[in-house]
Amino acid sequence: MIAPVRALRRPQGGLAGLWLILVILAALFAPLLTPYAYDVQDLPNAYQPTSAQHWLGTDEFGRDLLTRLIHGARTSLSVSATAISISVLCGMVLGAAAAWFGGWLDRVVTMTVDLTWSFPEILIALILVAIIGPGTTGVMIAIAVAYLAQFTRLTRAQIMTLKGETFIEATRSLGAGNAHILFRHLLPNALAPVLVSAMLATGDAIILEATLGFFGLGAQPPVPSWGGMMSAGSTLVFKAPWVIIYPGLAVAITVVAINIYGDALIAELDIRSRLRRDG
């Protein structure tokens, strides 16, 4: 049984994993889950509290909040996951090339990564979104660049450790080229810690996406995102507090669930490594 599945068998990992599965399924099947459209206004029903017709109430334009929350999950999760995937792919290639070839390439990559590492992710993201412009594309690029240093450094450290192993020397002595060694031996062996780090970084990326959305730099209206919904609800705290509370809870619970499941997955990977060493 693979580690991600075994992590679900742990009590904390199971609860966190169940929440994440529900959120992902809701995002995938958002149009089928509610009878309302996320962008159709119904002004006579604005500021409605929880009711049988609107389980989470309505916002200032009379739009069903549950519908927008589910569609917001699609926006926030897709933007964050896509950005982290791009960052992981580019970071692994850069880190592996720097560690394997060394020399000037390693110095340039390391210096660039250390420079970007010294700035907070939110600052890098804000600068890039200001240059590219608001919207989901700009946010994805900004998040990908903001987390690039993390995966580059991690991959480089893994490859630096692995390239001195006996099986790498044996592969090279058999005439294997650099590309074969990198993509068939080094990167697969460095993949597990990078993927775990990527999953944990996805939680941070959701917060970053919500922050940019709160500032009006993310998905543009009427497309909902959790951060954008919180921004709209910030002016309605006393009139319709549910408009900001529910998307805020969605962000908080999802990020906590990612971190809890990530901890369970790390524990399972440690157990698997220990069992292999003992065997």
C-alpha positions in Angstrom: 0.0 0.0 0.0 1.5 3.4 -1.0 2.3 6.0 1.6 -0.5 8.5 0.6 -3.1 5.8 1.1 -1.5 4.6 4.4 -1.5 8.2 5.6 -5.3 8.1 5.4 -5.4 5.3 7.9 -4.0 7.5 10.6 -6.8 9.2 12.6 -5.6 12.8 11.9 -4.6 12.0 8.3 -7.9 10.3 7.7 -10.0 13.3 8.8 -7.8 15.8 7.0 -7.7 13.6 3.9 -11.5 13.3 4.0 -11.9 17.1 4.1 -9.5 17.5 1.2 -11.3 14.9 -0.9 -14.6 16.6 -0.3 -13.2 20.0 -1.2 -11.6 18.7 -4.4 -14.8 16.8 -5.4 -16.8 20.0 -4.7 -14.5 22.0 -6.9 -14.6 19.4 -9.7 -18.4 19.1 -9.8 -19.3 22.6 -8.7 -21.9 23.3 -11.5 -23.8 20.1 -10.5 -24.0 20.7 -6.7 -26.2 23.7 -6.4 -29.2 25.0 -8.4 -27.9 28.6 -8.5 -25.5 30.3 -10.8 -22.5 32.0 -9.1 -22.7 35.2 -11.2 -26.5 35.8 -11.4 -27.6 38.7 -9.1 -30.9 38.7 -7.2 -30.9 42.1 -5.5 -34.3 41.6 -3.7 -32.7 38.7 -1.8 -29.5 40.4 -0.8 -28.1 40.0 2.7 -30.3 36.9 3.4 -29.1 34.8 6.4 -29.0 31.1 6.4 -32.3 29.6 5.2 -33.7 26.5 3.5 -33.3 28.1 0.1 -29.8 29.5 0.8 -27.9 27.3 3.3 -25.1 29.8 3.8 -27.1 32.9 3.1 -26.6 35.4 0.3 -24.2 38.2 -0.4 -24.7 41.9 -1.1 -25.9 41.1 -4.7 -28.3 38.3 -3.6 -26.0 35.6 -4.9 -26.1 32.2 -3.1 -23.0 32.1 -0.9 -22.7 28.3 -0.9 -22.6 28.3 -4.7 -19.9 31.0 -4.8 -18.0 29.2 -2.0 -17.9 26.0 -4.1 -16.9 27.7 -7.3 -14.4 29.7 -5.3 -12.8 26.4 -4.2 -12.4 25.6 -7.9 -10.6 28.9 -8.5 -8.4 28.9 -5.4 -7.4 25.2 -5.6 -6.7 25.2 -9.4 -4.7 28.4 -9.3 -2.6 27.2 -6.2 -2.1 23.6 -7.4 -1.2 24.7 -11.0 1.3 27.3 -9.7 3.0 24.9 -7.3 3.2 22.2 -10.1 4.9 24.7 -12.3 7.2 25.7 -9.5 8.1 22.0 -8.7 8.8 21.1 -12.3 11.1 24.1 -12.9 12.7 23.9 -9.5 13.6 20.2 -9.9 15.1 20.8 -13.3 17.1 23.8 -12.1 18.2 22.2 -8.9 19.2 18.9 -10.5 21.1 20.6 -13.3 23.0 22.8 -10.8 23.9 19.9 -8.5 24.9 17.5 -11.3 26.9 19.8 -13.5 28.3 22.2 -10.8 30.7 24.9 -11.9 29.4 28.2 -13.1 25.8 26.9 -13.6 25.6 25.9 -9.9 27.0 29.3 -8.8 24.5 31.2 -11.0 21.5 29.1 -9.9 22.5 29.2 -6.2 23.1 32.9 -6.2 19.8 33.6 -7.9 17.9 31.3 -5.7 19.5 32.7 -2.5 18.6 36.2 -3.7 14.9 35.4 -4.2 14.9 33.4 -1.0 15.8 36.5 1.0 12.5 38.1 0.1 9.1 37.1 1.5 6.8 35.2 -1.0 4.1 37.8 -0.6 6.5 40.6 -1.7 7.7 38.7 -4.7 4.1 37.9 -5.7 2.9 41.4 -5.3 5.7 42.8 -7.4 5.1 40.2 -10.2 1.3 40.7 -10.2 1.8 44.4 -10.4 4.0 43.9 -13.5 1.9 41.2 -15.2 -1.5 42.5 -14.1 -4.3 41.2 -12.0 -6.0 37.9 -12.8 -5.6 34.2 -12.4 -2.7 33.9 -14.9 -0.7 36.6 -13.2 -1.4 35.1 -9.8 -0.3 31.6 -11.0 3.0 33.0 -12.4 3.6 35.0 -9.3 3.1 32.0 -6.9 5.2 29.8 -9.1 8.1 32.2 -9.1 7.7 32.9 -5.3 8.1 29.2 -4.4 10.7 28.4 -7.1 13.6 28.9 -4.7 12.2 26.4 -2.2 12.1 23.5 -4.6 15.3 24.4 -6.4 17.2 24.3 -3.1 15.6 21.1 -1.9 16.2 19.3 -5.2 19.8 20.5 -5.3 20.4 19.2 -1.8 18.9 15.8 -2.7 20.9 15.5 -5.9 24.2 16.5 -4.1 23.6 13.7 -1.7 22.6 11.1 -4.2 25.2 11.7 -6.9 28.0 10.3 -4.8 26.2 7.0 -4.3 27.6 3.8 -5.6 24.7 3.0 -8.0 25.3 6.4 -9.7 29.0 5.6 -10.2 28.1 2.2 -11.6 25.5 3.7 -14.0 28.1 6.2 -15.2 30.8 3.5 -15.7 28.3 1.6 -17.9 28.3 4.6 -20.3 25.0 6.2 -19.3 24.7 9.9 -20.3 23.9 12.9 -18.1 20.2 13.0 -19.2 19.8 9.3 -18.5 21.3 9.5 -15.0 19.4 12.7 -14.1 15.9 11.6 -15.3 16.1 7.9 -14.7 18.0 7.7 -11.4 18.6 10.9 -9.6 15.3 12.7 -10.0 13.1 9.7 -9.2 15.0 9.1 -6.0 14.7 12.8 -5.0 11.0 13.0 -5.8 9.4 11.9 -2.5 10.6 14.7 -0.3 10.0 17.3 -3.0 6.4 16.1 -3.5 5.7 16.2 0.3 7.2 19.7 0.4 5.0 20.6 -2.6 1.9 19.5 -0.9 2.7 21.5 2.2 3.5 24.5 0.0 0.1 24.2 -1.6 -1.4 25.2 1.7 0.8 28.3 1.8 -0.1 29.0 -1.9 -3.8 28.9 -1.0 -3.2 31.6 1.6 -1.1 33.6 -0.8 -3.8 33.3 -3.5 -6.4 34.4 -1.0 -4.3 37.3 0.1 -3.8 38.5 -3.5 -7.5 38.0 -4.1 -8.3 40.0 -1.0 -6.3 42.9 -2.5 -8.3 42.6 -5.7 -5.3 41.2 -7.7 -6.6 37.7 -8.1 -9.6 36.3 -10.1 -11.6 39.3 -11.3 -15.4 39.6 -10.6 -17.8 38.0 -11.1 -15.5 34.9 -11.0 -15.4 33.9 -7.3 -12.4 33.1 -5.2 -12.1 32.7 -1.5 -9.9 35.7 -1.1 -12.1 37.9 -3.3 -15.2 36.8 -1.3 -13.4 37.7 1.9 -12.5 41.1 0.5 -16.1 41.8 -0.5 -17.3 40.7 3.0 -14.8 42.9 4.9 -17.1 45.8 4.5 -20.1 43.8 5.7 -18.8 42.5 9.0 -21.6 44.0 11.0 -24.4 43.8 8.4 -23.8 40.3 6.9 -20.9 38.7 8.7 -21.5 35.3 7.0 -20.2 36.8 3.8 -16.6 36.9 5.2 -16.8 34.2 7.8 -17.6 31.2 5.5 -14.8 31.8 3.0 -12.4 32.5 5.8 -13.3 29.2 7.4 -12.9 27.4 4.1 -9.4 28.8 3.7 -8.4 28.1 7.3 -9.8 24.5 7.5 -8.4 23.6 4.1 -4.9 24.8 4.9 -4.9 23.1 8.3 -6.1 19.9 6.6 -3.3 20.1 4.1 -0.7 20.5 6.9 -2.2 17.7 9.0 -2.3 15.3 6.1 1.2 16.3 5.2 2.4 15.5 8.7 0.8 12.1 8.4 2.4 11.5 5.0 5.8 12.5 6.3 5.4 10.0 9.2 4.5 7.2 6.7 7.5 8.0 4.5 9.8 7.9 7.6 8.4 4.5 8.5 8.9 3.2 5.0 12.5 4.4 5.0 13.2 2.9 8.4 11.7 -0.5 7.3 13.9 -0.5 4.2 17.0 0.3 6.3 16.1 -2.5 8.7 15.5 -4.9 5.9 
